[in-house]
């Protein structure tokens, strides 16, 4: 029987977590996201500045890989969601290969101007966890925003690929299509 890992990637504000929760529930596959782990660590350990926050992000990703590998040792399917950054793909690829998993990558994309607007809205709404609010740059400036998300736009895509444009946020319709696509991929591989 084929073993699957579903990677849900994309830049901040693309709707990854909301989408992951829906996919996880529908497919009955557990999902883990980097942001939730980072928030717990931040609440316990803090991060005094941007440098410490970046280190916290690195540790968080290491923990995400550790959790994934524990599931893989039990041959369980799982979903990982993150705004995967440059350099994180290597560790992910290593454990996927080591445990013989088949990756399915769902890449959420969005018009960059729309992403910038969502990013600013999130920031000023005040409901974003403080672990995600340490910036060295003025986020209202579009050029600075692009610098912040640049490393999130170059994720090395593994395995089967499904692209979703969330600019219009018709996620229920897209979710059903993606679930059908995932089931079709899994069905093709099981034969």
Secondary structure, 3 states (H helix, E strand, C coil): CCEEEEEEEECCCCCHHHHHHHHHHHHCCCEEEHHHHHHHHHHHHCCCCHHHHHHHHHHHHHHHHHHHHHHHHCCCCEEEEECCCCCHHHHHHHHHHHCCEEEEEEEEECCHHHHHHHHHHHHHHCCCCHHHCCCCCCCCCHHHHHHHHHHHCCCCCCEEEEEEECCCCCHHHHHHHHHHHHHHHHHHHHC
